[in-house]
Amino acid sequence: MSNIGKAIRHKRFQIQPKRDVTLFIETSIGRKISLKILDCSRNGICAAMMDSESENYPELQPSDIIPNGKIMVDDFEYALGRLVLRTIRTVDGANLLGFSTVDLAVPITGSFSKYLSDPLNESNTPYNFELSSKKFTIANFSSDNQSNVDLFAKCRQFSIYLEEWEKTNKYAYHNIRTASKGTRISLQRKRSNGRNDYIIMGSNDYLGLAAHPEVIEAARRALDKYGFGSTGSSVTTGITDLHEKLSQRIAQLYGKEKALLFNSGYTANVGIINGLTGVQDFISCDFKAHASIHDAIQMSRATNRCFKHNDINHLDRILKENRDKHEGALVVTEGIFSMDGDIPPLDEIYRVARKHNARLMVDEAHSLGVIGPRGLGAADKFNLIDEVDVIMGTFSKICGGIGGFAVGTKQVVDWLHHFSRPYLFSISLPPSTVAAADKALEIFESDKSALKRLKDNIRHFAMGLKNIGFNINENHESSIIPVVIGDEAKLGIMYEKLLQAGIFVVPIIYPAVSRNNCRFRFTICSEHSIADLDLALMALIDAMKLANFSPLHTTNKENINDES
Ligand SMILES: Cc1ncc(COP(=O)(O)O)c(C=O)c1O
């Protein structure tokens, strides 16, 4: 049984003495049986057979599904739906049957609680014991080893955990922004001083283009002229001239032959990787590549092996062992890694890929608009734009919008146009989004002042962290600056303290990173003022004091391959 399974059964409530509570079941062949309930948890019931003649019920076997169960006490009846008979034991001559619920939870918190021996009050709810958020993380629920006869059983278990998790300061999955844009936003959540404005330090709008007046105006004009949506996929309703203009701009920007637009960076990765590879091919991607790359590889029928983070020798070994057994081969890495903010040795990756006659794809999601002499990403930084076979990018970072792209040779992009399923089988981007992205790229190309401000801000914040004692590379180049805390309890305390100081930075926990690498992921934007950054650094110092944390960990860990 999984840990969750065990925990969920851990807290049991005995039926109060002198109370007769009956479990009424109907077996698979329609026979009705009354059992005396001895104890129960939210998900299970232990009941004794009154006549202790279980051999008279051969249809009752462990693992059997009982189609119908209900609890009967006094005048009440509580329907339980299906039950699974888990165990039959004989104790002191009585047959004890253990059931788990499938459709509904045992109503231990409602009016039924008065029949239970443990008093139920706010500070002593079963959740604290059963699925404590101290003991479990969200990752426990995503593991495949949970099994139950009902597909939704895991949802019910998760809801128990969630109820408690939401009450803790570690919970950061639901923050609601009210009308505001740029680096100073408003949240519904109020600080203790009554204010609800926050400096956002988790935004990907690195160059402040999402709130740029000309970008907003371009979207507004397109909305007036073209309406709300594009009305269909490119195959069914065509694309607009705005889509065509934006793809051409991207191709020109990179000096490549052709570009194709996707609805997001996620679908671009799925569309490119899945569209280009098949059962006869081989893919190797960096272990720390974004979920969309891993998902794309799962969807592809190609054989795959990850190489250790930025480990060229490992990539070389993998290709040596696998390349000859397959037809095509694709190596995938990122321009800047989304959790650690580090940059791969792209020149060496390119060399190894070519040595084994493999194609190279780079996801420039976080690097476009940030690194390289022209701000085009890692391929630009390493002077490899012509050499990288497919460059993937997204508008979610360079301009805080939505939409992705692939850029490469005409032949490859034409292939994707006709074989990439997310491109073919999903509506194309709304014209207003396309117009805004086009305007944002135009501004980016013609005015590099935001890029310069961004680089200055990154340096300022990195130096500030170094002065506090974090082990950060002074030449840190990416907007993503991880501040590793390594202790979820301290992370929670610090998160709350930073929010109170008006700094909105999201804690990243397992499974996005390994447990001892849980962290804040600060993202720096061109529109942060130096005062904003200093305020965040001061607030971080206060939070560290409160949580009794000292920065023993590095903030820019390379080669972490211990996602566990
Ligand atoms: C490296 C990387 N690739 C792809 C994506 C997906 O991009 P989008 O959010 O535009 O779908 C992300 C998103 O954060 C990312 O970090």
The ligand as an SDF file (V2000), in Angstrom:
LIG
                    3D

 16 16  0  0  0  0  0  0  0  0999 V2000
   11.8550   26.1880  -21.0470 C   0  0  0  0  0  0  0  0  0  0  0  0
   10.3890   26.3420  -21.2770 C   0  0  0  0  0  0  0  0  0  0  0  0
    9.8550   25.8650  -22.4140 N   0  0  0  0  0  0  0  0  0  0  0  0
    8.5430   25.9770  -22.6750 C   0  0  0  0  0  0  0  0  0  0  0  0
    7.6920   26.5710  -21.7820 C   0  0  0  0  0  0  0  0  0  0  0  0
    6.2320   26.6730  -22.0840 C   0  0  0  0  0  0  0  0  0  0  0  0
    5.9870   27.9430  -22.5510 O   0  0  0  0  0  0  0  0  0  0  0  0
    4.5240   28.5970  -22.5070 P   0  0  0  0  0  0  0  0  0  0  0  0
    4.2990   29.0320  -21.0960 O   0  0  0  0  0  0  0  0  0  0  0  0
    4.6410   29.7240  -23.4560 O   0  0  0  0  0  0  0  0  0  0  0  0
    3.5660   27.5600  -22.9300 O   0  0  0  0  0  0  0  0  0  0  0  0
    8.1970   27.0930  -20.5940 C   0  0  0  0  0  0  0  0  0  0  0  0
    7.2870   27.7370  -19.6430 C   0  0  0  0  0  0  0  0  0  0  0  0
    7.6080   28.1900  -18.6120 O   0  0  0  0  0  0  0  0  0  0  0  0
    9.5760   26.9610  -20.3300 C   0  0  0  0  0  0  0  0  0  0  0  0
   10.0940   27.4060  -19.1890 O   0  0  0  0  0  0  0  0  0  0  0  0
  1  2  1  0
  2  3  1  0
  2 15  2  0
  3  4  2  0
  4  5  1  0
  5  6  1  0
  5 12  2  0
  6  7  1  0
  7  8  1  0
  8  9  2  0
  8 10  1  0
  8 11  1  0
 12 13  1  0
 12 15  1  0
 13 14  2  0
 15 16  1  0
M  END
$$$$
